[in-house]
């Protein structure tokens, strides 16, 4: 199956697109850090949804797998790091609920 992607006209547009993607990856990846730190400190997870974190962790794992299959380093890196935050949260939810 062919992909039809319209490429940016010049390298300035490409640099801006890469920057937007990088900032998005950093934001979504580190967004789990405060939750992970809070859970580690308080051991309180009753207000967190097991179903939501289970589905989220599976989705992040699948994004990581997708990145590996198409060999896209930014997808691999962002989702690999995000998985290191969501898995412990999931484990704590299971352990402390």
C-alpha positions as CSV (number, residue, x, y, z in Angstrom):
1,X,0.0,0.0,0.0
2,X,1.4,3.4,-1.0
3,X,1.3,6.3,1.3
4,X,0.3,9.7,-0.1
5,X,1.9,12.3,2.1
6,X,2.3,15.9,1.0
7,X,5.8,16.9,1.9
8,X,6.7,20.5,3.1
9,X,8.0,22.7,0.4
10,X,11.3,23.6,2.1
11,X,13.6,22.8,4.9
12,X,12.3,25.6,7.1
13,X,8.8,24.1,7.1
14,X,10.3,20.7,7.8
15,X,12.3,22.1,10.8
16,X,9.1,23.7,12.2
17,X,7.2,20.4,11.7
18,X,10.0,18.5,13.5
19,X,10.0,21.0,16.3
20,X,6.2,20.7,16.8
21,X,6.5,16.9,16.8
22,X,9.4,17.0,19.3
23,X,7.6,19.4,21.7
24,X,4.4,17.3,21.5
25,X,6.4,14.1,22.2
26,X,8.1,15.7,25.2
27,X,4.8,17.1,26.6
28,X,2.9,13.8,26.3
29,X,5.8,11.8,27.6
30,X,6.5,13.9,30.7
31,X,2.8,14.4,31.5
32,X,2.8,11.0,33.4
33,X,5.8,11.9,35.6
34,X,3.9,14.0,38.2
35,X,1.3,11.2,38.5
36,X,4.0,8.6,38.9
37,X,5.8,10.6,41.5
38,X,2.6,11.3,43.5
39,X,1.7,7.6,43.5
40,X,5.2,6.6,44.6
41,X,5.1,9.1,47.5
42,X,1.5,8.6,48.7
43,X,0.7,5.0,47.6
44,X,-2.8,6.4,46.9
45,X,-4.4,5.1,43.7
46,X,-8.1,4.7,44.6
47,X,-9.1,7.6,42.4
48,X,-7.4,6.3,39.3
49,X,-9.2,4.1,36.8
50,X,-7.6,0.7,36.3
51,X,-9.4,0.3,33.0
52,X,-8.2,3.6,31.7
53,X,-4.6,2.9,32.6
54,X,-4.7,-0.6,31.2
55,X,-6.1,0.6,27.9
56,X,-3.7,3.5,27.8
57,X,-0.7,1.3,28.6
58,X,-1.7,-1.2,25.9
59,X,-2.1,1.6,23.4
60,X,1.3,3.1,24.2
61,X,2.9,-0.4,23.9
62,X,1.2,-0.7,20.5
63,X,2.5,2.7,19.4
64,X,6.0,1.6,20.5
65,X,5.6,-1.6,18.5
66,X,4.4,0.4,15.5
67,X,7.5,2.7,15.8
68,X,9.7,-0.4,15.8
69,X,8.0,-2.0,12.9
70,X,8.4,1.2,10.7
71,X,11.7,2.0,12.3
72,X,10.7,5.6,13.4
73,X,13.0,6.7,16.1
74,X,10.9,9.6,17.5
75,X,7.9,7.3,17.9
76,X,10.1,4.6,19.5
77,X,11.8,7.0,21.9
78,X,8.6,8.9,23.0
79,X,6.5,5.8,23.5
80,X,9.4,3.8,25.1
81,X,9.8,6.5,27.7
82,X,6.1,7.0,28.2
83,X,5.7,3.2,28.8
84,X,8.3,3.5,31.6
85,X,5.9,5.9,33.4
86,X,2.6,4.2,32.7
87,X,3.6,0.6,33.6
88,X,4.6,1.5,37.1
89,X,1.4,3.5,37.6
90,X,-0.6,0.5,36.3
91,X,1.3,-1.8,38.7
92,X,0.7,0.5,41.6
93,X,-3.0,0.8,40.8
94,X,-3.3,-3.0,40.8
95,X,-1.2,-3.3,44.0
96,X,-2.9,-0.6,46.1
97,X,-6.5,-0.9,45.0
